[in-house]
Amino acid sequence: MQEFSLYFQEGWQHILDLNGYDHILFVFALCAVYLLNDWKKVLVLVTAFTVGHSVTLALSVLNVIKVPSALIEFLIPVTIVITALGNIFRRSGEPAGMRLNYFFALFFGLIHGMGFSNYLKSMLGSQADILQPLLAFNLGLEFGQIVIVVVLLVLAQLMVGIAGVNKREWTKFVSAAIFGIAFMMSLERLGALTQ
């Protein structure tokens, strides 16, 4: 049980670590179109992201798939850029756009899982039984993502519900800020990828 709690703690601390803010930005971009009363949709969305990154995290840790880390580090901000752009250009209440958000969460989760794998591999070392640590780490990541989502949803509810900011304008503002940060990050990492 001690090992489980160690990896669970590592999972949530890893996702909430401000040094790895790219994952926080992605979760923010993914959820920027929602308010507090959309919490069920958001829970499904974040779970889709977790399912995606759990699959590639497991496959990467088991060395079934191997993708150069420089490529993954470049693709992570690209996923953020695409998600933020989707928010900016989405028409309000568009059902197809909401389904697209679930696809983004699942598919981009696959990419983010490979980003988490190097960290988890370094923790596991040569440990043979990785099922419990893998499960605990993923549950910790999910918990950390839920913390991020709660913060964003409460902030969005305050801005839209209490301060009276137009929901569409709020979504565009948050998504444009995220887009700018992620675009610069993509350019930096592209330079590292091409060296």
N, C-alpha and C positions, 0 to 999 in steps of 0.2 A: 504493500500500500504506500510505503514511503517513496518508492520509485515512481509510482503513478502520480503522486502529488508533486514530485519534483518536475516531471515532464509536463504536467498540466500547468504548473507555475511558469515554466520556461516558455510554454506556448503563448499564454496571455501576455507575459512580459515582452516577448519577442514582437508580437503584433502591436503592442502599445508603445514600444521603444521609439522615441522621436528621432533617433538616428536612422531608423528604417521607415521614415515617414511616407515612402512611396506606397506601401500597403494601406496606410491610413488614408492617403489621398484617394486610392482606388475605391475603398469602401465609402468614403464621402461622395465621390462622383457617382457611384452606383445608387446611392440612396438620396441624392440631392433633389429628386422629383417628388419625394414623399413628405407627409406630415405625420404627426404623432398618431392620428386615428388610422393611419395606414399600416400600423405595426405588424399585422398578420402578413400582409404582402411583403413587407421588409424582412420578416423572419424567414419566409420561403426563399426570398432573394439571397439573403446571407447564407442560408443553408445550401442553396445551389452553388454558391461560390466555394463553400467548405467542401462539398462533394467533389467539385472539380479539383481543388488543390489537394485534397486527400488522396485522390487517385494518383496524380503525378508525384506527389510527395512519397508515397509508398513505392511506386515504380522506380523513382530516382534513388531512394535509400537502398533498395534492393539491387541496384545497378542493372535493372532491366532496360531502362532508357538512360542515355547519356547525351546531354546537350551542353555545349560549351557555356560556362557560366557568364561570359561576356555577352553572349547572344541573349540569354535570359535577362540579364541586367538591363539590356537595351529594350527588350520586348515589354518588360513590366511598365515603364512609363508610356510606351506606345499604347498599351491597353487603357491606361488612364486618359490619354489624349482622345482616343476613340470614344470612350464612354462619356467624357465631358462634352465632346462635340455632339454626340447623340442627344444629350440633354438640351444643349443650346438650340438645336434645330428641330427638336420634337415639338409637334403641335400639342397643346394642352389636352389631356384626357384621351389621347390617341391609344386605343386598345392594342393595336399592332406594336406600338412603341413600348408598351409595358411588357409584351411577350418578348420583344427584342432585348429588353433589360435582363430577363431571366436567362436568355441565351448568352448575353455578354457575361453574366455572373458565372455560369457554368463553364463556358469555353475559356474565358480569361482566368478562371480559377485554375485551369490546367497549367497555364503559364506560371502563375504565381506559386503554385506548388513546387515547381522546380527551383524557384528562387529560395523557398524555405529549406530545400533539401540539404544544401551545403551546411547550413547551421545545424540541422538535426544530425547529419552524418558526423560532424565534428564532436557532437555530444555523445553519440552512441559508441564511437571508437570501433573496437572489434567485437562489440557485444553481439552474441548470436541470436538471442531472443528479442526481436524488435517489435513484436505485435503490441504488447502493452505500452511501451514508450511511445509508439506511433499513435495509438489511440489516444493516450493521455495528451500528447502534444497537440493533436488535432482538436480535441475538446477544449484545450486551453486557448488555441487560436480562435475557435468559435466563440468562446466566452469573451475574449478580447475584442472581437469584431462586434459583438452585441453591445459592449460598453461604448465603442465608437459610435455605433448606430443610435444608441439612446441619447448620447450627447448631441449628435446632429439633429435628431428628431425633436428634441426639446428646444434646441436653438431655433430650428425652423418654425416650430409652433409659436414660440415667443415672438419671432419676427413677423410672421404672417398673421397669427391669431390675435396677438396683443398689440404689437406695434403697427399693424395695419399695412405691412408691406405686401404688395401684390405677389401672389404665389409664383406666377410665371417669371416675374422680375427677380425674385429671390433665387429661383432655380438657375436663371441665366447668370446672375451675379456669382453665385457659388461655383457654378460649372466653369465660367470664364476664368475665375481666379485659379481653379484647379488646372484648367487647360494650360494657362500660362506657365505655371510651375512645372507641370509634367512635360510640356514642350521643350523647355530649357533643359530639363533633366535628360530628355531623349537625345537632344543635340550633344550634350556632354558625353553621354554613354555611347553614342554613335562614334564619337572621336576615339574613345577607348576601344571600341569594337574593331575599328579599321586600322589600329596601330599594330 
